[in-house]
Amino acid sequence: MPEIYDVAVIGGGPAGYVSAIKAAQLGGRVVLFEKDVVGGTCLNRGCIPTKTLVKTGEILESVRRGEKRGICSAAPLSVDMSRAVDYKNGVVKRLTGGVAGLLKSWDIRVVKGEAEMAGEDAVLCGGEIYRAKSTLLCGGSAPAGLPIPGAGGPRVLTSDEILDLREMPKRLSIIGGGVIGCEIATAFACFGCRVTVVEMAERLLPTMDAELSEVMKKSLEGLGVAVLLSQSVKEIREDATVVLSDGEAAGDSVLLATGRSANLTCLGVLRERIRVEKGKVVVDEHMRTTVPHIYAPGDINGRSMLAHAAFKMGETAAANAMGQNHVCDLDLVPGCVYTLPEVASVGLAEEEALERYGKEAVAVGRFPFAANGRALANGEPEGFVKVIADKRYGELLGVHIAGPSATETIAAAAALMAAEVPVGEAAEMIFAHPTCSEAFMEACADALGMCIHLPQKPPAMIGKST
């Protein structure tokens, strides 16, 4: 008789390897299938590689700005793309090796190959059938294509491919002004590439707070990036010219940064039984699909295509597969953009809060990094912290940060919101000084009209956006 596992996991990305470890921690016998290298898109082709290259660009930009501090650099600064890619690959290898070690430490069997469902309790991989009481579909996602002429041309790159370029193009056109587009634009602009970003919406980062979009546009333009908004793409010519609804964008290479689509190949013979809507697997709050004992955490369900959300979804699915009853709440998932400056957000945008609660019921507090001692000492005065709160109960509804350490500070905001700490209590907490994080506390105080380090406001302006 073949071995029957408690849990089978298809895919070794953030949702997959985390759920496999969680199931093993709960006493399950687990098998994990991975066609490539454990770590998925995040470690191999997404989060980690992108942030490594952005950091390289940040170091270059910091040295360029160092002249004001008395730092002298006689030779023009440049980047050796081949060495930069080698360094990035070293970081990736160390992390993926770490994940492999974790799986081994929990006695999780890892089978290399592309796997798919062969029945409710059967997985097919490499011509063999593996049986499990529960299966987790963690197929992840892939770069979404663009249905326009020329999108498959030789000079058109996906977000996967551009991270391995060993020769930097002189000109790069990026189609898509979301998180991926803005991060790649930042890195390559710092490297010295002439970058153009094309976005169909009327602003960059269209799913985030509007003020963050304004900061992002100013930031990219400050790096020399041309930002073209409200533009649809008609065609990509063989010479990498992007034909727009209003003009053209010339370049040597084109990056398609138009989002990601779920990988559904793991559904196999259950493709007609597992409910799929708009290209995503439908799951409930327990991460269950419409087929008993089959779960689908991570990008494949499209609820939140972020690695940290996938971690939580994977843990939830694994716990339920092992007989527990966990619910996955994704209301307070921070969104982070690793640019110069960084941008981070959690909860409701200001527009959403005003629409949901009404203008008179919402208080808005802001604190600029130009008034923050650490930010000024760092030479990073751009940006702000914005806090949105309910006036009646003081509930923190949303926090939005553009500035230094934004992606770190947002964790404190998300934690306080999850603990339902009211804005008044957050304003009275002691934050270390000088730190960039204390700007969050100051913004909370400003929502109450009690910020110590901002000038006094007229009563009519307290708690209102400026």
ZAMARGU-4260 file (C-alpha; in steps of 0.2 Angstrom, whole numbers, plus 5000, padded with zeros to 4 digits):
<rodrens>
0) 5000/5000/5000 | 5007/5017/4996 | 5011/5029/5010 | 4996/5040/5015 | 5002/5058/5021
5) 4992/5069/5032 | 4995/5084/5021 | 5001/5086/5004 | 5007/5103/4998 | 5009/5108/4980
10) 5021/5122/4978 | 5035/5128/4989 | 5033/5147/4989 | 5028/5157/5005 | 5011/5149/5007
15) 5018/5132/5003 | 5033/5130/5013 | 5026/5139/5028 | 5010/5128/5028 | 5021/5112/5026
20) 5031/5117/5042 | 5015/5122/5051 | 5007/5105/5047 | 5023/5096/5053 | 5023/5106/5069
25) 5005/5100/5073 | 5011/5082/5071 | 5007/5079/5053 | 5016/5068/5040 | 5019/5080/5026
30) 5025/5079/5008 | 5029/5095/4998 | 5030/5096/4979 | 5041/5109/4971 | 5045/5110/4952
35) 5059/5123/4954 | 5068/5129/4970 | 5059/5131/4987 | 5055/5149/4991 | 5044/5152/4976
40) 5042/5169/4967 | 5046/5179/4983 | 5063/5172/4987 | 5069/5168/4969 | 5061/5180/4957
45) 5051/5193/4968 | 5053/5201/4985 | 5071/5197/4989 | 5079/5199/4972 | 5070/5216/4969
50) 5074/5223/4986 | 5092/5218/4985 | 5094/5227/4968 | 5084/5242/4975 | 5097/5243/4990
55) 5111/5243/4978 | 5103/5258/4969 | 5100/5266/4986 | 5118/5265/4991 | 5123/5273/4974
60) 5111/5287/4977 | 5117/5290/4995 | 5135/5292/4989 | 5129/5304/4975 | 5120/5314/4988
65) 5135/5313/5000 | 5143/5328/4993 | 5133/5339/5005 | 5140/5330/5020 | 5158/5332/5014
70) 5160/5315/5006 | 5171/5317/4990 | 5170/5305/4976 | 5182/5309/4962 | 5177/5296/4949
75) 5159/5295/4942 | 5149/5282/4951 | 5142/5267/4941 | 5136/5249/4944 | 5143/5233/4937
80) 5127/5224/4933 | 5135/5207/4932 | 5142/5209/4950 | 5126/5216/4956 | 5116/5201/4949
85) 5129/5189/4957 | 5127/5197/4974 | 5108/5196/4972 | 5109/5178/4968 | 5120/5175/4983
90) 5107/5182/4994 | 5093/5172/4986 | 5104/5156/4987 | 5107/5158/5006 | 5088/5161/5009
95) 5082/5147/4998 | 5095/5135/5006 | 5089/5141/5023 | 5071/5136/5019 | 5077/5119/5012
100) 5085/5116/5029 | 5070/5121/5039 | 5059/5108/5029 | 5072/5095/5032 | 5073/5099/5051
105) 5054/5095/5052 | 5056/5079/5042 | 5045/5085/5027 | 5047/5075/5012 | 5051/5086/4997
110) 5048/5079/4979 | 5055/5089/4965 | 5043/5090/4950 | 5027/5098/4943 | 5012/5091/4953
115) 4994/5092/4950 | 4978/5084/4958 | 4974/5067/4952 | 4959/5065/4963 | 4952/5071/4979
120) 4965/5063/4989 | 4978/5060/4976 | 4993/5070/4968 | 5002/5066/4952 | 5020/5070/4951
125) 5033/5063/4939 | 5022/5049/4934 | 5019/5043/4952 | 5003/5045/4963 | 5005/5052/4981
130) 4990/5051/4993 | 4985/5062/5007 | 4971/5066/5018 | 4971/5084/5014 | 4980/5094/5000
135) 4985/5112/5000 | 4986/5120/4983 | 5000/5133/4983 | 5003/5135/4965 | 5007/5154/4967
140) 5006/5166/4952 | 5016/5171/4937 | 5018/5188/4928 | 5002/5193/4919 | 5004/5196/4900
145) 4997/5210/4890 | 4985/5207/4876 | 4993/5219/4864 | 5003/5217/4848 | 5021/5215/4851
150) 5020/5210/4869 | 5029/5194/4866 | 5044/5203/4857 | 5062/5199/4860 | 5065/5216/4869
155) 5050/5214/4880 | 5054/5207/4898 | 5044/5201/4912 | 5047/5205/4931 | 5056/5188/4932
160) 5068/5191/4918 | 5073/5209/4921 | 5081/5204/4938 | 5094/5193/4929 | 5100/5206/4916
165) 5119/5207/4916 | 5119/5222/4904 | 5109/5237/4909 | 5099/5245/4895 | 5102/5263/4892
170) 5083/5266/4891 | 5069/5256/4899 | 5051/5258/4897 | 5040/5251/4911 | 5022/5247/4907
175) 5013/5248/4924 | 5015/5260/4938 | 5011/5248/4953 | 5022/5241/4966 | 5033/5231/4954
180) 5035/5245/4941 | 5039/5258/4954 | 5052/5247/4963 | 5061/5242/4946 | 5060/5260/4940
185) 5069/5266/4956 | 5083/5253/4955 | 5087/5256/4937 | 5086/5275/4938 | 5099/5274/4952
190) 5109/5263/4941 | 5109/5277/4928 | 5096/5270/4916 | 5084/5282/4907 | 5067/5275/4913
195) 5050/5279/4908 | 5035/5273/4918 | 5018/5271/4908 | 5002/5269/4919 | 4984/5267/4913
200) 4977/5275/4928 | 4977/5293/4933 | 4990/5290/4946 | 5004/5279/4952 | 5000/5265/4965
205) 4982/5267/4961 | 4976/5255/4975 | 4985/5265/4989 | 4981/5282/4997 | 4981/5296/4984
210) 4994/5306/4994 | 5006/5291/4993 | 5004/5292/4974 | 5009/5310/4974 | 5025/5307/4984
215) 5029/5292/4973 | 5028/5302/4957 | 5038/5316/4964 | 5051/5304/4970 | 5053/5295/4953
220) 5054/5311/4944 | 5067/5317/4956 | 5077/5302/4950 | 5075/5307/4932 | 5061/5295/4928
225) 5048/5301/4915 | 5030/5297/4922 | 5016/5295/4909 | 4999/5294/4917 | 4982/5290/4910
230) 4990/5281/4895 | 4984/5265/4887 | 4997/5255/4877 | 4992/5251/4859 | 5007/5242/4853
235) 5025/5237/4856 | 5036/5239/4841 | 5051/5228/4837 | 5063/5242/4841 | 5055/5243/4859
240) 5045/5258/4855 | 5029/5258/4865 | 5014/5266/4856 | 5003/5275/4868 | 4985/5282/4867
245) 4994/5299/4867 | 5012/5298/4859 | 5026/5286/4861 | 5039/5280/4873 | 5056/5275/4865
250) 5067/5263/4874 | 5080/5249/4872 | 5070/5237/4882 | 5052/5236/4889 | 5046/5229/4906
255) 5029/5222/4908 | 5024/5226/4926 | 5005/5224/4924 | 5002/5212/4939 | 5002/5193/4941
260) 4990/5179/4937 | 4986/5164/4947 | 4994/5148/4942 | 4980/5135/4941 | 4989/5120/4933
265) 4990/5111/4950 | 4971/5109/4950 | 4973/5094/4938 | 4958/5083/4936 | 4948/5094/4949
270) 4948/5109/4937 | 4930/5108/4934 | 4925/5104/4953 | 4936/5117/4961 | 4927/5134/4959
275) 4937/5147/4950 | 4931/5165/4947 | 4941/5178/4937 | 4956/5166/4936 | 4957/5164/4955
280) 4953/5149/4966 | 4938/5153/4977 | 4941/5150/4996 | 4932/5153/5012 | 4939/5162/5027
285) 4947/5145/5032 | 4956/5144/5015 | 4945/5129/5010 | 4940/5127/4992 | 4923/5120/4986
290) 4931/5102/4987 | 4932/5094/5004 | 4949/5093/5012 | 4957/5104/4998 | 4964/5121/5003
295) 4971/5135/4992 | 4981/5148/5002 | 4992/5161/4994 | 4992/5170/4977 | 4982/5156/4969
300) 4966/5163/4978 | 4970/5181/4973 | 4964/5188/4990 | 4981/5197/4994 | 4996/5194/4982
305) 5009/5198/4996 | 5021/5185/5004 | 5017/5190/5021 | 4998/5187/5018 | 5003/5171/5010
310) 5012/5166/5026 | 4996/5169/5036 | 4985/5160/5024 | 4997/5145/5023 | 4997/5144/5042
315) 4978/5145/5043 | 4976/5132/5029 | 4988/5120/5037 | 4980/5121/5054 | 4963/5118/5047
320) 4970/5103/5037 | 4976/5096/5054 | 4959/5097/5061 | 4959/5114/5069 | 4947/5128/5066
325) 4956/5144/5061 | 4950/5159/5052 | 4962/5170/5041 | 4958/5189/5043 | 4966/5199/5030
330) 4959/5216/5034 | 4975/5223/5041 | 4989/5217/5029 | 5002/5230/5027 | 5006/5235/5009
335) 5025/5241/5006 | 5034/5248/4992 | 5053/5248/4993 | 5057/5264/4984 | 5066/5281/4988
340) 5058/5285/5000 | 5049/5270/5005 | 5030/5269/5005 | 5019/5259/5017 | 5000/5258/5021
345) 4988/5248/5032 | 4969/5249/5034 | 4958/5262/5025 | 4964/5275/5013 | 4958/5293/5018
350) 4946/5292/5003 | 4939/5276/5009 | 4937/5281/5027 | 4928/5297/5022 | 4916/5288/5010
355) 4912/5274/5023 | 4911/5285/5039 | 4907/5302/5033 | 4918/5318/5034 | 4913/5324/5051
360) 4916/5307/5059 | 4934/5305/5053 | 4950/5313/5061 | 4966/5314/5050 | 4983/5317/5058
365) 4999/5321/5049 | 5017/5323/5053 | 5030/5328/5041 | 5047/5320/5041 | 5054/5337/5038
370) 5050/5340/5057 | 5058/5323/5062 | 5076/5324/5070 | 5081/5307/5064 | 5075/5310/5046
375) 5084/5326/5045 | 5100/5319/5052 | 5099/5305/5039 | 5096/5318/5025 | 5079/5310/5021
380) 5066/5324/5025 | 5054/5319/5011 | 5037/5312/5016 | 5025/5311/5030 | 5015/5299/5042
385) 4996/5301/5040 | 4984/5293/5053 | 4966/5291/5050 | 4954/5288/5065 | 4936/5287/5070
390) 4932/5302/5081 | 4919/5294/5091 | 4929/5279/5098 | 4946/5284/5093 | 4948/5268/5082
395) 4963/5268/5071 | 4956/5266/5053 | 4971/5268/5043 | 4990/5273/5043 | 5000/5278/5028
400) 5018/5282/5027 | 5030/5289/5014 | 5047/5292/5020 | 5062/5284/5029 | 5059/5267/5037
405) 5041/5267/5032 | 5041/5248/5028 | 5047/5245/5046 | 5036/5258/5055 | 5020/5251/5047
410) 5022/5235/5058 | 5019/5245/5074 | 5004/5253/5066 | 4997/5237/5061 | 5000/5229/5078
415) 4991/5243/5087 | 4977/5242/5075 | 4975/5223/5077 | 4975/5226/5096 | 4962/5239/5094
420) 4972/5252/5103 | 4964/5269/5101 | 4973/5284/5093 | 4973/5293/5110 | 4983/5279/5118
425) 4995/5277/5104 | 4998/5296/5105 | 5003/5294/5123 | 5016/5279/5120 | 5034/5283/5122
430) 5044/5281/5106 | 5063/5282/5106 | 5071/5298/5101 | 5078/5302/5088 | 5069/5289/5077
435) 5059/5290/5062 | 5045/5279/5070 | 5041/5293/5082 | 5033/5302/5068 | 5019/5289/5069
440) 5016/5294/5087 | 5016/5313/5083 | 5003/5310/5069 | 4992/5301/5081 | 4993/5316/5093
445) 4990/5328/5078 | 4974/5319/5074 | 4968/5325/5092 | 4975/5342/5089 | 4989/5339/5103
450) 5005/5336/5093 | 5019/5344/5103 | 5031/5346/5088 | 5019/5355/5076 | 5012/5373/5077
455) 4995/5376/5085 | 4981/5373/5073 | 4965/5383/5073 | 4951/5373/5081 | 4942/5371/5064
460) 4957/5362/5057 | 4960/5349/5071 | 4958/5332/5064 | 4956/5337/5046 | 4967/5333/5031
465) 4979/5347/5025
</rodrens>
